[in-house]
C-alpha cells in the first residue's frame, strides 16, 4: 500500500501530531490500520511514502474530520477527496431544506445552526426573538456572530445569565474535551484561549478534571426586567455526510426547563404571529 520513496515533507509530522492528539501509540494506530508498527514508524520518519489509500486508512483509524482528512492527503501530495461547498451552492439544496425543516419544526422553541467553531449560520424565528429580547443593538460583531462569545463577552448576554459561572464552566469543559482531540493549532484551541482571556473568567473553571464524567447538559437561567427563562439545549449533526461543510454543521436546539418558560415562548410566538 506504500512505496519505498521518501514521504513528502510535512506528512510525517502531521500524522504524528494527530496521533498524539488522539493519544494513540504507534502500535495502537498500527492495529487500528491493520499495518505493522514498523510501517507507521517509517511513514512518520519520512523513510516511506504512503499511498493515497494508506493516507485514507490512517485518517479513518484516527477518526479525523473530513477537513483534516483532506489536509492529510494534501500533505502527502494527493488531491483532496472531500468537497467543501458553500451552503448556498445548488448541490447543497437538500441540506438547506433539511436544516430549514428542523428549525421550523422546533418552533415555538429556539434553535440554531452553527459551524464547528460555534459561529451562527442561521436560526429560527424563536431564537431571533429570544436573542433580540436579551440583546440591545448595537452589538459587538463577535457577539452577533458567535454564540460562545455572546455568552462570555462582557457586553453579550452574560449579564443576563444568573448562573453564568456554572454555564461558563460547563462550556469551557466541553470545549477543552473537544480541543484535546485536535492539534494545538485547531480552531477549538483558539476559541478556548479567547474565551478564557475574557475578564472575570474564574481561574477555577479552567481547571478541567478529565477523570470526572462530563456533564450531559446544563440549564441556563436568563433574567431581564422581571422575566425569568430556564432553558437547556442539545447538539445534533447531519449524520455522516461526505461534504466538509455539511459535516461541520451543528444544530443546537433549546428546550424549556419548566412550564413558565414554555408558556413565555409560546406567548412570544403567538404575539409575533398577530
C-alpha positions in Angstrom: 0.0 0.0 0.0 3.0 2.3 0.1 6.2 3.0 -1.9 9.8 3.0 -0.6 10.3 6.6 -1.7 10.6 9.3 0.9 7.4 10.8 2.1 6.7 14.5 1.3 7.9 16.9 4.0 5.1 17.6 6.4 3.1 14.4 6.2 5.0 12.5 8.9 4.9 15.4 11.4 1.2 16.0 10.7 0.4 12.3 11.2 2.4 12.3 14.4 0.6 15.3 15.8 -2.8 13.8 15.1 -1.7 10.5 16.7 -0.6 12.4 19.7 -3.8 14.4 19.8 -5.7 11.1 19.7 -3.5 9.7 22.5 -2.6 6.7 20.4 0.8 4.9 20.3 2.3 3.8 17.0 1.3 0.3 18.0 -2.3 1.3 18.6 -2.5 3.1 15.3 -0.9 0.1 13.5 -3.5 -2.2 15.0 -6.4 0.1 14.0 -5.0 0.5 10.5 -4.1 -3.2 10.1 -0.4 -2.4 9.2 2.8 -3.0 11.0 4.2 -0.7 13.7 7.4 -0.5 11.7 5.5 0.8 8.7 3.9 3.5 10.8 7.3 4.4 12.1 8.8 4.6 8.6 5.9 6.8 7.4 6.2 9.2 10.3 10.0 9.4 9.9 9.8 10.0 6.2 11.5 6.8 5.2 8.4 5.6 3.4 5.8 7.5 1.5 2.2 6.4 1.9 -0.1 5.7 -0.9 -3.4 7.6 -1.3 -5.2 4.5 0.0 -2.9 4.3 3.1 -3.5 8.0 3.9 -7.3 7.4 3.9 -6.9 4.3 6.0 -4.8 6.2 8.6 -7.2 9.1 8.6 -10.1 6.7 9.2 -8.2 5.0 12.0 -7.6 8.4 13.6 -11.3 9.3 13.1 -10.3 12.6 11.5 -13.0 15.1 10.4 -13.3 15.4 6.6 -11.4 18.7 6.5 -8.4 17.2 8.3 -8.5 14.1 6.0 -8.1 16.5 3.1 -5.2 18.2 4.8 -3.5 14.9 5.4 -4.0 14.0 1.8 -2.5 17.3 0.7 0.5 16.9 2.9 1.2 13.6 1.3 1.0 15.1 -2.2 -2.5 13.9 -3.1 -5.6 15.9 -4.1 -8.4 16.3 -1.5 -11.1 13.7 -1.7 -13.9 15.5 0.1 -15.5 18.6 -1.4 -16.2 21.8 0.6 -19.2 23.5 -1.0 -20.8 26.7 0.1 -24.1 26.1 1.9 -25.7 28.3 -0.8 -24.5 26.1 -3.6 -27.2 24.4 -5.7 -25.9 20.9 -4.8 -26.4 21.8 -1.1 -30.1 22.4 -1.6 -31.2 19.2 0.2 -29.0 20.1 3.2 -30.6 23.6 3.3 -34.1 22.1 3.1 -33.3 19.6 5.9 -32.0 22.4 8.1 -35.0 24.7 7.4 -37.4 21.9 8.3 -35.6 21.1 11.5 -35.6 24.7 12.6 -39.2 25.2 11.6 -40.4 22.1 13.3 -38.8 23.1 16.6 -40.9 26.3 16.8 -42.0 27.8 19.2 -38.7 26.8 20.8 -35.4 28.3 19.8 -32.9 26.5 17.5 -29.8 27.5 15.6 -27.4 26.1 13.0 -23.8 26.6 14.0 -20.4 25.9 12.5 -17.8 23.7 14.2 -16.4 27.0 15.6 -19.8 28.0 17.1 -20.5 30.7 14.5 -24.1 31.3 13.8 -25.2 30.1 10.3 -29.0 30.5 10.7 -31.7 30.5 13.3 -35.4 30.0 13.6 -37.8 32.8 14.5 -38.0 31.8 18.1 -34.2 32.2 18.6 -34.3 35.5 16.9 -37.0 36.8 19.2 -35.1 35.4 22.3 -31.8 37.0 21.2 -33.4 40.4 20.5 -35.2 40.4 23.9 -31.9 39.9 25.8 -29.6 41.8 23.5 -29.8 45.5 22.6 -28.1 46.8 19.4 -25.5 47.9 18.5 -23.9 44.5 19.2 -20.2 43.8 19.1 -19.5 41.9 15.8 -18.1 38.9 17.6 -21.1 38.7 19.9 -23.6 38.8 16.9 -21.5 36.2 15.1 -20.5 33.6 17.7 -22.7 32.1 20.4 -19.8 31.3 22.7 -18.5 34.8 22.5 -22.1 36.0 23.1 -22.1 34.2 26.4 -18.6 35.2 27.5 -18.2 38.8 26.2 -18.9 41.4 28.9 -21.3 43.2 26.6 -23.0 40.0 25.4 -25.8 38.0 27.1 -23.6 37.2 30.0 -25.0 40.0 32.3 -28.5 38.3 32.0 -27.3 34.8 32.8 -27.8 34.4 36.6 -25.9 31.2 36.8 -23.2 32.4 34.4 -20.2 30.8 36.3 -21.8 27.4 36.2 -22.7 27.8 32.5 -19.2 29.1 31.6 -17.6 26.2 33.5 -19.7 23.7 31.6 -18.9 25.2 28.2 -15.2 25.5 29.0 -15.2 21.8 30.0 -16.9 20.9 26.7 -14.5 22.9 24.6 -11.5 21.6 26.4 -12.6 18.0 25.9 -13.1 18.7 22.2 -9.8 20.5 21.8 -7.6 17.8 23.4 -8.6 15.5 20.4 -7.3 18.1 18.0 -3.8 19.7 17.3 -2.8 22.7 19.3 -3.4 25.0 16.3 -7.0 23.9 15.9 -9.9 26.4 15.9 -11.2 24.8 19.1 -8.0 25.6 20.9 -8.0 29.2 19.6 -11.6 29.7 20.7 -10.9 28.2 24.1 -8.0 30.5 24.6 -10.1 33.5 23.5 -12.9 32.7 25.9 -10.6 32.2 28.9 -8.9 35.6 28.1 -12.1 37.5 28.9 -12.1 39.5 32.1 -13.6 37.9 35.2 -13.4 34.3 33.9 -12.6 32.5 37.2 -9.4 30.5 37.1 -11.1 27.6 38.8 -13.3 26.9 35.8 -10.2 26.4 33.6 -9.1 23.5 35.8 -10.7 20.5 34.0 -10.9 17.2 35.7 -10.7 14.7 32.8 -11.2 11.8 35.2 -14.7 13.0 36.0 -17.5 12.1 33.7 -18.6 15.2 31.6 -21.9 16.8 32.5 -24.5 15.9 29.9 -26.3 19.3 29.8 -26.9 22.4 31.9 -29.9 24.7 32.5 -29.2 28.3 31.5 -31.2 30.8 33.6 -31.8 34.1 31.9 -33.4 37.1 33.7 -34.4 40.6 32.4 -37.0 43.1 33.5 -38.8 40.6 35.8 -38.8 37.8 33.1 -37.0 34.6 34.0 -36.4 31.8 31.5 -34.8 28.5 32.1 -33.5 26.6 29.1 -31.3 23.7 28.2 -30.0 22.7 24.8 -28.9 19.7 22.8 -26.5 19.4 19.9 -27.0 17.2 16.8 -25.3 16.8 13.5 -26.3 15.7 10.0 -25.2 12.0 10.3 -22.3 11.0 8.0 -22.2 13.5 5.1 -19.4 13.4 2.6 -19.1 17.2 2.3 -16.8 19.1 4.6 -19.3 22.0 5.1 -22.2 19.6 5.9 -20.2 17.5 8.4 -19.1 20.6 10.4 -22.6 21.9 10.9 -24.2 21.6 14.3 -27.9 22.1 15.2 -28.4 23.5 18.7 -32.0 23.0 19.9 -33.2 24.8 23.0 -35.9 23.4 25.3 -37.8 25.0 28.2 -36.8 23.6 31.5 -40.1 24.5 33.1 -43.7 25.3 32.2 -43.2 29.0 32.8 -40.5 29.2 30.2 -42.6 27.1 27.8 -45.5 29.4 28.2 -43.4 32.5 27.6 -42.0 31.1 24.4 -45.5 30.1 23.2 -46.9 33.5 24.0 -44.0 35.2 22.2 -44.7 33.2 19.1 -48.4 33.9 19.3 -47.8 37.6 19.7 -45.4 37.7 16.7 -48.0 35.9 14.5 -50.6 38.5 15.2 
